[in-house]
Amino acid sequence: MDPAHRAVLRKLRAELCSQLLVSESILPVLFQEGVLTHAHVEDIESEPTDTRKSQKLLDILPNRGPGAFPAFMRSLADFSWIRDRLLHELQAEPEPRTAGSCHLSDSVLQRVLSDQELCRLSFRIGAEWEVVLKDLGLSAEAVFRCRSDHSLSTQAAALSGLVLWRRSGGRSATARRLLESLTAAGVHESVLEEVLARPNS
C-alpha cells in the first residue's frame, strides 16, 4: 500500500472504527476483488463488536498490496461521507519528505529509546509492527513468540518485540536504526518524531 494511503488510514483510524459497519457491504467487496481471503473474512467476523471488526480490517489492509486502498474506497458505497473524508485528507496530505529530511537531531538519533518511548511507539506502528521488527533483525521465531504471547493485543506484541530488540541490540539499538526500519516498512518518519518529541514523565 502507498505510504500516503497508510498514513491516512492511520490518522483516521479511530473515526473509521467508530463509524464503519464492515460486515454487510465492505467485506463482500474486498473479498470479491481479491483483497481479502476467506481466512481474513472469518478472522474479522470472529471479532465480537463492529468496532473490533473494523480495527481488524484496518490492521490487515495495509499489507494487502497496492490495490487494497482503491478497493477499500470502492467498498464505501454506503459510507459516502467517510469516502469523502478520506479523499479530503489525501488531498490535504503534505508531500512526503525526501530521505535525509528528518527533523530529529543527530544527538537524538544516536540515543537508545526509553521504556516510555517504546511504549508510545508501539501504539502508533499498527499492522506494520512485524515488518518493522523483522527489519530490525528479530527472527521469525521471536516475532511469532511475541504474537503468540500477546494474541489479544497488537500493541503489547509490538512493545514486547521492541523491548527484545533493544535488549539484544544494546547501544546499537538507536533511534536512527529504528527510523531506518520504520521507513522500510512504510511508516512515516513523523511517527517517530512525535514519539521522541514528548518528554518522558
Backbone as CSV, one residue per row, in Angstrom:
resi,resn,N_x,N_y,N_z,CA_x,CA_y,CA_z,C_x,C_y,C_z
1,MET,0.842,-1.195,0.000,0.000,0.000,0.000,0.882,1.252,0.000
2,ASP,0.441,2.249,-0.736,1.162,3.510,-0.805,1.299,4.122,0.595
3,PRO,2.477,4.665,0.931,2.669,5.262,2.258,1.640,6.345,2.597
4,ALA,1.216,7.116,1.599,0.217,8.160,1.857,-1.115,7.550,2.263
5,HIS,-1.471,6.425,1.635,-2.719,5.744,1.983,-2.624,5.143,3.385
6,ARG,-1.466,4.549,3.707,-1.250,4.035,5.058,-1.415,5.138,6.095
7,ALA,-0.814,6.289,5.783,-0.830,7.399,6.731,-2.250,7.900,6.983
8,VAL,-3.060,7.964,5.936,-4.431,8.446,6.083,-5.266,7.459,6.898
9,LEU,-5.113,6.171,6.629,-5.851,5.171,7.401,-5.437,5.211,8.866
10,ARG,-4.150,5.442,9.112,-3.672,5.531,10.491,-4.233,6.783,11.173
11,LYS,-4.225,7.883,10.463,-4.682,9.146,11.038,-6.164,9.106,11.399
12,LEU,-6.965,8.467,10.537,-8.420,8.448,10.738,-8.905,7.140,11.357
13,ARG,-7.984,6.362,11.899,-8.346,5.033,12.399,-9.494,5.066,13.406
14,ALA,-9.402,5.920,14.409,-10.441,5.971,15.440,-11.788,6.343,14.840
15,GLU,-11.781,7.303,13.930,-13.016,7.741,13.283,-13.625,6.629,12.437
16,LEU,-12.792,5.942,11.678,-13.270,4.846,10.841,-13.852,3.720,11.686
17,CYS,-13.156,3.368,12.747,-13.598,2.249,13.577,-14.918,2.543,14.283
18,SER,-15.180,3.789,14.569,-16.413,4.142,15.274,-17.621,4.256,14.344
19,GLN,-17.379,4.372,13.023,-18.487,4.620,12.107,-18.759,3.497,11.110
20,LEU,-17.759,2.698,10.800,-17.935,1.667,9.781,-18.678,0.446,10.314
21,LEU,-19.494,-0.133,9.457,-20.100,-1.441,9.687,-19.613,-2.321,8.539
22,VAL,-18.571,-3.071,8.786,-17.852,-3.707,7.678,-18.529,-4.958,7.139
23,SER,-19.356,-5.624,7.947,-19.866,-6.937,7.568,-20.765,-6.928,6.338
24,GLU,-21.670,-5.956,6.248,-22.721,-6.028,5.250,-22.248,-5.715,3.837
25,SER,-21.441,-4.687,3.649,-21.076,-4.286,2.295,-19.578,-4.232,2.025
26,ILE,-18.784,-3.921,3.040,-17.355,-3.703,2.815,-16.602,-5.021,2.623
27,LEU,-16.806,-5.967,3.528,-16.093,-7.241,3.420,-16.424,-7.997,2.132
28,PRO,-17.703,-8.054,1.709,-18.002,-8.765,0.460,-17.276,-8.179,-0.751
29,VAL,-17.190,-6.840,-0.817,-16.500,-6.206,-1.942,-15.007,-6.530,-1.912
30,LEU,-14.400,-6.423,-0.754,-12.960,-6.688,-0.641,-12.630,-8.155,-0.902
31,PHE,-13.536,-9.035,-0.524,-13.346,-10.468,-0.809,-13.493,-10.734,-2.302
32,GLN,-14.512,-10.141,-2.899,-14.767,-10.327,-4.326,-13.608,-9.822,-5.172
33,GLU,-12.971,-8.736,-4.742,-11.872,-8.155,-5.511,-10.522,-8.790,-5.176
34,GLY,-10.525,-9.779,-4.311,-9.292,-10.495,-4.007,-8.379,-9.816,-3.010
35,VAL,-8.854,-8.754,-2.385,-8.033,-8.060,-1.375,-7.987,-8.886,-0.092
36,LEU,-9.131,-9.487,0.261,-9.209,-10.332,1.442,-9.415,-11.789,1.038
37,THR,-8.808,-12.688,1.796,-9.044,-14.106,1.600,-10.212,-14.550,2.485
38,HIS,-10.651,-15.783,2.270,-11.720,-16.325,3.117,-11.279,-16.353,4.579
39,ALA,-9.993,-16.673,4.805,-9.474,-16.701,6.179,-9.507,-15.312,6.807
40,HIS,-9.185,-14.283,6.013,-9.255,-12.905,6.524,-10.671,-12.565,6.962
41,VAL,-11.638,-12.895,6.094,-13.039,-12.566,6.389,-13.485,-13.276,7.669
42,GLU,-13.139,-14.556,7.791,-13.514,-15.299,9.002,-12.871,-14.689,10.245
43,ASP,-11.613,-14.272,10.104,-10.893,-13.672,11.226,-11.561,-12.376,11.666
44,ILE,-11.951,-11.567,10.701,-12.611,-10.293,11.010,-13.988,-10.532,11.626
45,GLU,-14.752,-11.451,11.024,-16.116,-11.709,11.508,-16.135,-12.350,12.896
46,SER,-15.013,-12.939,13.296,-14.970,-13.575,14.615,-14.874,-12.559,15.746
47,GLU,-14.558,-11.312,15.412,-14.473,-10.271,16.441,-15.871,-9.980,16.997
48,PRO,-15.966,-9.691,18.303,-17.282,-9.605,18.948,-18.075,-8.328,18.673
49,THR,-17.420,-7.238,18.268,-18.135,-5.982,18.063,-17.797,-5.387,16.700
50,ASP,-18.639,-4.463,16.238,-18.375,-3.793,14.960,-17.068,-3.013,15.007
51,THR,-16.794,-2.382,16.143,-15.547,-1.620,16.280,-14.334,-2.530,16.147
52,ARG,-14.370,-3.672,16.824,-13.248,-4.616,16.748,-13.102,-5.177,15.332
53,LYS,-14.200,-5.394,14.645,-14.137,-5.873,13.267,-13.456,-4.845,12.380
54,SER,-13.797,-3.581,12.567,-13.180,-2.509,11.783,-11.688,-2.406,12.103
55,GLN,-11.337,-2.541,13.371,-9.925,-2.495,13.760,-9.136,-3.612,13.091
56,LYS,-9.709,-4.808,13.089,-9.031,-5.952,12.470,-8.846,-5.726,10.970
57,LEU,-9.878,-5.202,10.315,-9.776,-4.908,8.881,-8.664,-3.906,8.617
58,LEU,-8.591,-2.861,9.427,-7.573,-1.825,9.221,-6.167,-2.324,9.569
59,ASP,-6.080,-3.370,10.378,-4.780,-3.998,10.630,-4.309,-4.783,9.400
60,ILE,-5.266,-5.388,8.695,-4.948,-6.264,7.568,-4.699,-5.483,6.285
61,LEU,-5.508,-4.476,6.016,-5.487,-3.774,4.724,-4.107,-3.287,4.265
62,PRO,-3.314,-2.638,5.130,-2.041,-2.083,4.649,-1.081,-3.108,4.066
63,ASN,-1.271,-4.380,4.415,-0.370,-5.423,3.931,-0.943,-6.216,2.758
64,ARG,-1.996,-5.698,2.121,-2.659,-6.438,1.052,-2.383,-5.865,-0.334
65,GLY,-1.289,-5.143,-0.458,-0.837,-4.723,-1.774,-1.363,-3.357,-2.204
66,PRO,-0.884,-2.883,-3.372,-1.236,-1.528,-3.846,-2.700,-1.353,-4.215
67,GLY,-3.386,-2.454,-4.502,-4.796,-2.332,-4.878,-5.751,-2.313,-3.708
68,ALA,-5.230,-2.472,-2.495,-6.098,-2.579,-1.320,-6.848,-1.280,-1.035
69,PHE,-6.154,-0.157,-1.102,-6.814,1.116,-0.770,-7.874,1.498,-1.807
70,PRO,-7.570,1.433,-3.136,-8.620,1.724,-4.119,-9.842,0.817,-3.957
71,ALA,-9.618,-0.461,-3.664,-10.742,-1.375,-3.467,-11.530,-0.992,-2.218
72,PHE,-10.815,-0.598,-1.167,-11.487,-0.160,0.056,-12.352,1.063,-0.219
73,MET,-11.836,1.993,-1.003,-12.622,3.187,-1.347,-13.885,2.797,-2.126
74,ARG,-13.756,1.834,-3.027,-14.935,1.387,-3.795,-15.942,0.682,-2.892
75,SER,-15.454,0.072,-1.834,-16.362,-0.660,-0.940,-17.183,0.268,-0.051
76,LEU,-16.859,1.556,-0.057,-17.536,2.511,0.826,-18.759,3.158,0.187
77,ALA,-19.408,2.441,-0.723,-20.583,2.991,-1.414,-21.675,3.414,-0.430
78,ASP,-21.824,2.673,0.659,-22.851,3.001,1.658,-22.342,3.968,2.731
79,PHE,-21.089,4.386,2.594,-20.483,5.301,3.571,-19.799,6.441,2.816
80,SER,-20.582,7.130,2.010,-20.020,8.157,1.130,-19.337,9.278,1.912
81,TRP,-19.840,9.586,3.105,-19.220,10.665,3.902,-17.825,10.258,4.379
82,ILE,-17.643,8.980,4.642,-16.318,8.513,5.037,-15.371,8.528,3.840
83,ARG,-15.875,8.110,2.686,-15.046,8.149,1.470,-14.625,9.580,1.169
84,ASP,-15.555,10.526,1.302,-15.222,11.934,1.064,-14.197,12.443,2.081
85,ARG,-14.313,11.968,3.308,-13.361,12.372,4.353,-11.957,11.866,4.028
86,LEU,-11.859,10.640,3.573,-10.569,10.075,3.196,-9.963,10.833,2.016
87,LEU,-10.791,11.134,1.032,-10.313,11.878,-0.134,-9.825,13.263,0.265
88,HIS,-10.564,13.908,1.156,-10.173,15.240,1.623,-8.824,15.190,2.329
89,GLU,-8.634,14.186,3.176,-7.364,14.054,3.895,-6.212,13.766,2.939
90,LEU,-6.473,12.967,1.914,-5.424,12.666,0.944,-5.001,13.915,0.191
91,GLN,-5.967,14.745,-0.165,-5.649,15.971,-0.892,-4.918,16.970,-0.013
92,ALA,-5.200,16.909,1.297,-4.566,17.843,2.227,-3.237,17.325,2.733
93,GLU,-2.951,16.042,2.489,-1.722,15.424,2.994,-0.510,16.074,2.336
94,PRO,0.473,16.515,3.101,1.674,17.113,2.515,2.468,16.088,1.732
95,GLU,3.269,16.573,0.800,4.132,15.681,0.034,5.119,14.998,0.970
96,PRO,5.350,13.691,0.757,6.318,13.001,1.623,7.680,13.677,1.574
97,ARG,8.307,13.763,2.726,9.630,14.363,2.780,10.664,13.416,2.182
98,THR,11.666,13.969,1.585,12.693,13.146,0.967,13.617,12.579,2.023
99,ALA,14.364,11.526,1.635,15.295,10.919,2.568,16.301,11.955,3.048
100,GLY,16.594,11.905,4.316,17.559,12.842,4.870,16.926,14.122,5.392
101,SER,15.584,14.218,5.273,14.920,15.444,5.717,14.340,15.300,7.116
102,CYS,14.709,14.258,7.818,14.209,14.022,9.166,14.550,15.213,10.057
103,HIS,13.596,15.599,10.900,13.762,16.762,11.760,14.432,16.427,13.092
104,LEU,14.766,15.175,13.300,15.421,14.792,14.549,16.909,15.098,14.478
105,SER,17.461,15.581,15.576,18.886,15.914,15.610,19.729,14.646,15.688
106,ASP,21.005,14.775,15.353,21.919,13.632,15.414,22.011,13.078,16.829
107,SER,21.999,13.963,17.808,22.115,13.504,19.195,20.917,12.652,19.599
108,VAL,19.735,13.015,19.113,18.531,12.232,19.400,18.572,10.898,18.657
109,LEU,18.983,10.926,17.404,19.033,9.706,16.603,20.050,8.702,17.124
110,GLN,21.040,9.173,17.845,22.095,8.285,18.331,21.767,7.639,19.678
111,ARG,20.693,8.051,20.303,20.416,7.503,21.631,19.448,6.316,21.565
112,VAL,19.410,5.569,22.657,18.526,4.411,22.800,17.205,4.874,23.412
113,LEU,16.096,4.390,22.880,14.790,4.825,23.362,14.490,4.269,24.746
114,SER,13.764,5.050,25.540,13.350,4.631,26.878,12.143,3.699,26.799
115,ASP,11.790,3.113,27.936,10.598,2.253,28.000,9.352,3.030,27.589
116,GLN,9.212,4.255,28.072,8.035,5.057,27.754,7.961,5.367,26.262
117,GLU,9.096,5.666,25.665,9.120,5.977,24.233,8.779,4.751,23.395
118,LEU,9.313,3.600,23.776,8.963,2.371,23.058,7.479,2.060,23.210
119,CYS,6.938,2.325,24.378,5.506,2.096,24.606,4.665,3.004,23.715
120,ARG,5.030,4.283,23.636,4.287,5.210,22.772,4.383,4.775,21.314
121,LEU,5.565,4.324,20.910,5.746,3.892,19.525,4.902,2.660,19.219
122,SER,4.795,1.756,20.182,4.036,0.521,19.954,2.564,0.790,19.677
123,PHE,2.052,1.914,20.167,0.669,2.283,19.893,0.497,2.842,18.484
124,ARG,1.598,3.263,17.862,1.493,4.013,16.614,1.870,3.230,15.357
125,ILE,2.619,2.142,15.494,3.090,1.484,14.270,2.068,0.539,13.665
126,GLY,1.037,0.174,14.426,-0.079,-0.568,13.856,0.306,-1.899,13.224
127,ALA,-0.306,-2.195,12.082,-0.155,-3.503,11.452,1.248,-3.755,10.922
128,GLU,2.073,-2.718,10.820,3.425,-2.882,10.290,4.424,-3.378,11.327
129,TRP,3.966,-3.653,12.547,4.910,-3.967,13.626,5.781,-5.179,13.318
130,GLU,5.212,-6.199,12.692,6.004,-7.393,12.398,7.082,-7.099,11.357
131,VAL,6.729,-6.326,10.338,7.700,-5.958,9.311,8.837,-5.148,9.928
132,VAL,8.488,-4.229,10.818,9.496,-3.402,11.480,10.457,-4.265,12.297
133,LEU,9.897,-5.173,13.088,10.734,-5.998,13.963,11.653,-6.916,13.163
134,LYS,11.151,-7.474,12.077,11.995,-8.349,11.257,13.114,-7.550,10.597
135,ASP,12.815,-6.324,10.181,13.850,-5.486,9.593,14.890,-5.092,10.639
136,LEU,14.473,-4.994,11.884,15.405,-4.679,12.971,16.314,-5.865,13.302
137,GLY,15.965,-7.030,12.775,16.833,-8.182,12.983,16.257,-9.284,13.840
138,LEU,15.020,-9.118,14.341,14.409,-10.189,15.113,14.079,-11.358,14.198
139,SER,14.265,-12.555,14.698,13.973,-13.750,13.908,12.471,-13.944,13.764
140,ALA,12.090,-14.727,12.766,10.667,-15.039,12.571,10.111,-15.754,13.799
141,GLU,10.954,-16.560,14.439,10.526,-17.276,15.644,10.253,-16.298,16.785
142,ALA,11.108,-15.300,16.941,10.919,-14.321,18.012,9.663,-13.487,17.786
143,VAL,9.423,-13.105,16.524,8.223,-12.335,16.203,6.972,-13.174,16.452
144,PHE,7.034,-14.445,16.066,5.902,-15.348,16.301,5.619,-15.479,17.791
145,ARG,6.681,-15.563,18.590,6.510,-15.682,20.043,5.849,-14.433,20.620
146,CYS,6.256,-13.273,20.129,5.623,-12.023,20.586,4.144,-12.025,20.249
147,ARG,3.821,-12.474,19.042,2.424,-12.501,18.612,1.619,-13.500,19.427
148,SER,2.207,-14.665,19.696,1.500,-15.709,20.451,1.303,-15.313,21.908
149,ASP,2.325,-14.710,22.494,2.243,-14.327,23.907,1.263,-13.184,24.145
150,HIS,0.985,-12.413,23.097,0.091,-11.250,23.240,-0.946,-11.271,22.120
151,SER,-1.632,-12.395,21.979,-2.558,-12.588,20.855,-3.758,-11.645,20.892
152,LEU,-4.058,-11.082,22.047,-5.217,-10.201,22.177,-4.867,-8.729,22.013
153,SER,-3.591,-8.415,21.843,-3.192,-7.007,21.766,-2.011,-6.827,20.825
154,THR,-2.266,-6.194,19.677,-1.191,-5.882,18.745,-0.180,-4.950,19.382
155,GLN,-0.661,-3.996,20.167,0.237,-3.039,20.819,1.179,-3.739,21.786
156,ALA,0.663,-4.664,22.578,1.501,-5.378,23.538,2.521,-6.261,22.825
157,ALA,2.108,-6.879,21.716,3.035,-7.707,20.943,4.156,-6.853,20.359
158,ALA,3.789,-5.685,19.826,4.791,-4.785,19.262,5.760,-4.300,20.338
159,LEU,5.234,-3.940,21.498,6.083,-3.467,22.594,7.037,-4.563,23.052
160,SER,6.537,-5.775,23.174,7.375,-6.900,23.577,8.546,-7.082,22.610
161,GLY,8.254,-6.984,21.308,9.304,-7.124,20.304,10.302,-5.985,20.336
162,LEU,9.825,-4.775,20.536,10.717,-3.614,20.599,11.654,-3.695,21.799
163,VAL,11.120,-4.127,22.930,11.949,-4.271,24.129,12.992,-5.368,23.917
164,LEU,12.582,-6.457,23.274,13.516,-7.550,22.981,14.635,-7.067,22.060
165,TRP,14.275,-6.277,21.045,15.284,-5.721,20.133,16.256,-4.816,20.877
166,ARG,15.752,-3.948,21.736,16.621,-3.032,22.472,17.565,-3.802,23.393
167,ARG,17.032,-4.840,24.033,17.861,-5.629,24.947,18.973,-6.355,24.187
168,SER,18.637,-6.930,23.036,19.634,-7.684,22.273,20.602,-6.759,21.537
169,GLY,20.134,-5.557,21.174,20.977,-4.643,20.409,21.895,-3.781,21.240
170,GLY,21.549,-3.597,22.504,22.383,-2.777,23.367,22.497,-1.343,22.859
171,ARG,23.714,-0.827,22.833,23.930,0.564,22.422,23.681,0.794,20.936
172,SER,23.644,-0.290,20.154,23.374,-0.132,18.716,21.879,-0.041,18.416
173,ALA,21.045,-0.253,19.438,19.593,-0.168,19.258,19.153,1.292,19.364
174,THR,19.586,2.085,18.406,19.377,3.532,18.454,18.117,3.969,17.719
175,ALA,17.749,5.204,17.935,16.620,5.797,17.219,16.889,5.825,15.720
176,ARG,18.139,6.024,15.319,18.476,6.043,13.890,18.195,4.683,13.245
177,ARG,18.613,3.623,13.939,18.365,2.278,13.400,16.876,2.001,13.332
178,LEU,16.145,2.440,14.326,14.693,2.258,14.353,14.032,3.030,13.217
179,LEU,14.500,4.237,12.967,13.954,5.055,11.892,14.130,4.364,10.542
180,GLU,15.280,3.742,10.336,15.529,3.044,9.081,14.508,1.927,8.858
181,SER,14.218,1.177,9.897,13.271,0.063,9.770,11.830,0.555,9.637
182,LEU,11.490,1.622,10.331,10.154,2.205,10.186,9.935,2.677,8.750
183,THR,10.929,3.347,8.194,10.833,3.840,6.824,10.707,2.682,5.841
184,ALA,11.486,1.623,6.059,11.437,0.458,5.174,10.063,-0.209,5.197
185,ALA,9.372,-0.107,6.333,8.048,-0.722,6.473,6.927,0.204,6.026
186,GLY,7.276,1.401,5.560,6.266,2.340,5.086,5.639,3.187,6.170
187,VAL,6.238,3.185,7.352,5.754,4.031,8.449,6.438,5.383,8.338
188,HIS,5.654,6.444,8.288,6.220,7.776,8.074,7.098,8.180,9.249
189,GLU,8.195,8.871,8.939,9.153,9.267,9.979,8.539,10.175,11.034
190,SER,7.443,10.844,10.686,6.793,11.729,11.661,6.266,10.953,12.863
191,VAL,5.996,9.659,12.680,5.546,8.831,13.808,6.619,8.794,14.887
192,LEU,7.857,8.553,14.485,8.958,8.521,15.460,9.238,9.922,16.008
193,GLU,9.128,10.920,15.159,9.349,12.300,15.613,8.365,12.670,16.720
194,GLU,7.105,12.269,16.548,6.092,12.575,17.560,6.382,11.846,18.878
195,VAL,6.840,10.600,18.759,7.167,9.816,19.954,8.305,10.461,20.733
196,LEU,9.337,10.899,20.028,10.521,11.446,20.683,10.347,12.911,21.096
197,ALA,9.332,13.563,20.537,9.106,14.974,20.874,8.467,15.126,22.246
198,ARG,7.771,14.094,22.706,7.100,14.164,24.006,8.073,13.844,25.114
199,PRO,8.122,14.672,26.149,9.052,14.389,27.262,8.583,13.180,28.057
200,ASN,9.541,12.412,28.577,9.205,11.301,29.466,8.755,11.838,30.816
201,SER,7.724,11.229,31.378,7.236,11.698,32.670,7.981,11.004,33.802
